[in-house]
């Protein structure tokens, strides 16, 4: 990278991200140490490998010409949806999801990379329609554009990631000039339909395109002890997460001292519920500092989007911000019992190779836009 480029890189963004990644590795070490017998650092080692590859990908993304997206937008969009179809037909199943492809002995979660490709394609799609999406009729092509990947991801069935796609689209459309009243109306209207559909399913057995365990996850957060098993069924995860966070108090029990995580009472504590481990072992102070790091990263990313050299770049960064914001809001929300359990991990903290790689690609895109936004002459 050019030396002058290093001088203009957003240092608060990079610093906060570096601290977050290190903190994530520390908490993952504690959270995963007792999962695999005889191999306390198994998940840490795999996460470090993903992180190392991710750093390389960041450097690669700093040298990518994003103007090619506009030229090959249709091809990238079609290719992304074809990948999502391929994984439905030939993919492998993990944790109840048909979402992984095995290449050269490595498993990749296709939807994680599809999110990044979609952001780039949708940014170009919206940039060409700037100022022309004021009415519901104007927005209809946007809904068709997002609808196909959402349906394909839902079919895996990965409801959490499908919701991430929708959050990305809403954030980008808002910045692109879509009528906020219409967007808010659509969001609340969709929520009302979901609540009605769940009510009809639970009361009258109406069919839903969801697995029964997904339906329970969407509803049990309202009363985790009312899961038909006295809190030992679908409500167990939320109950144990609340116990973990509540027992952490102000400063926590200390690293490797959290009973809910170390004794494996809390399920998925190295992935979906890793925030509960933060709350238990680092307390309110640690959880607050973690959220502060996220806030710095998001605010600096907004600054980068504002100073981007063109509208396509602005929308791209906004798409990434929307993706991260939804992940943070939903993951923390479900950990404290305020949101349904959707299996949405915490960026740069939760374990996951594909998730880490996709997020590092997103970092590379943001930093590249940051540098080019400064109009450096090479």
TAFEN-V167524 format. One line per field, one symbol per residue. ss: DSSP state (2 for helix, 1 for strand, 0 for the rest). phi: phi as a letter, one per 20 degrees, with the letter a starting at -180 (. if undefined). Layout:
# TAFEN-V167524
ss: ???
phi: ???
This chain:
# TAFEN-V167524
ss: 002222220022222222222222222222220000000002222222222222222222200000222220222222222222222222011100111111100111122222222222222222200000000222222222222222222200002222222222222222200002222222222222222222222222000000022222222200000000000000022222222222220000000000222200000000000222222222222222222222222222222222000022222222222222222222222220000000000000000022222222222222222222200000
phi: .ffffffdffffffffffffffffffffgffdfdfdgncfdgfffffffffffffffgffffdeeffffffdgffffffffffffgffedfddclndecdddcmndecegffffgfffgfffffgfffdgmccedffffggffffeffffffffffecfgffffgffgffffffffofgfffffffffffffffffffffffecmffcfcffffffffdfffbfeedncmnedfeggfgfffffffffmfdneogmdfffefemfeflfdcfdffffgffedmfffffffffffffffffffffffeffbfgfgffffffgfffffgffffffffdmdcfecmefegmdffrfffffffffffgfffffgfffelfee
